[in-house]
Amino acid sequence: MPRAHITVDREFTIGEVPTRLFGSFVEHMGRCVYTGIYEPGHPTATPEGYRQDVLDLTKELGATVVRYPGGNFVSGYNWEDGVGPVDERPRRLDGAWHTLESNAFGLHEFVGWSHQAGVEVMEAVNLGTRGVDAARSLVEYANHPGGTYLSDLRKQNGDADPFDIKLWCLGNEMDGPWQIGHKTADEYGRLAQEAAKAMRFVDPNIELVACGSSSSAMPTFGAWEQTVLTHAYDEVDYVSLHAYYQESNDAGSFLASAVDMDYFIESVISTADAVRAKGRHKKHINLSFDEWNVWYNGGREGDDQPEAITASGVWREHPRVIEDEYNVTDAVVVGTLLNSLLRHGDRVKIANQAQLVNVIAPIRSEENGPAWRQSIFWPFARMAELARGQILRTSVNSDRYESKQFGDIDVVDVSATWDEETGRTSFFIANRGLDDSAEVEVSLRGFSASRIIRAEVLQVPDGADRFASNKLAQHDQVGLRTLDGATADGNTLRVTLPALSWAVIQLEEVRGS
Ligand code: AHR
């Protein structure tokens, strides 16, 4: 049985858990908006047409900030199409996903939804087909109190109070040749700089995210960040990262995906800091990992694949697109990706799992039917709920296994937080071992004696295999259950993790001890 010894010390912290680390993403893509978050006529629909069942699951998921409206979609989108009387809004072709966009849902509807979901809005501007003028106009429409043409138009369209959107993305994946209006790093860097300047002239309090690379495998990775930040360093606050992982005939490498995420994050930090040094800048650029998830991109065939939809030549409204069904292995990988993000919380200040509902999502919903949680819902929901206070540095001494893609990998992966106010310490631990359970011992240095107040595990359900998933007909096959046998003895926590599992263990100091 593999073993791991983990040490944490109350004095060794990385920084505060960034609230925006538990972000999500709503794109006008497939059934994320229509029949996802929005379905007037659904039995649970609110008076505004939002699906209450999806709103409830969004709250349970614990998403804190939601990026909108894309994604590739935003690079051909006119924000003006989505405001004003709904029956006067234009129907458009969305070239990114080969679909018909009715524009029945737009900015006002999304902001209204965000209030009901209790999430912050992260708005993206179109720097593909549009530029500086449309970007600054959108900021004025959304954030200016009133007394100008655009801010008064917002009032006329139903919202007297400014939306006060703080967080803005300067386009999407502009390094990708698939992007509408794709640009070279120099072209994009200059445009991002000028758009940022003009947007800040309208509202100096906004925070801006420049596009980094669409993945660390892009041929321009590294050089792209360097060039873009050289142009726009003073004008932006964050640089973005996107990454999707999939299992392709090699479970060991798939389970080690977080090693690639660590590499990606650390490379972008180094590049941003090199630009900082060269330009003699004072501030640091932080990271916005604003698209990440497991996505069987090319790994699964079917009529919900973007290539098949485009090849059909038919333009449909909100067709099924990449409605990946997640299994136990995917949930363990998502748990480790969250660990990677949390361990880098000193520089990764924003992260958005892509997407929220139906499209590669933790939540699924059927038109006129139910909504349910996928396997990947659980690690996200528990970490969003329990990761509080300071991120603890974790020293891990684990048995290792060899993966084809990443070499030797720790069987056990962990992140941890410590909340001084409540006296609670939370551990998020994955056992990547496919066949064996893992004995884990955690030494808590500098903490008072603690007792376990929560121990839950996601594992292969009895009688099933690691490909088990939740389906329309069987919503709850994969979920969290009580983890038996965990003990806290003084300052030592001992736990046995089942093969291929993700667990959360929360301890509380016995105050006065
Ligand atoms: O999330 C799905 C798509 O993946 C987004 O539209 C795009 O930004 C990325 O390539």
Boltz pocket constraint, residues with backbone or C-beta under 6 A from the ligand:
constraints:
  - pocket:
      binder: B
      contacts: [[A, 27], [A, 29], [A, 70], [A, 71], [A, 72], [A, 73], [A, 172], [A, 173], [A, 291], [A, 354], [A, 355]]
      max_distance: 6.0
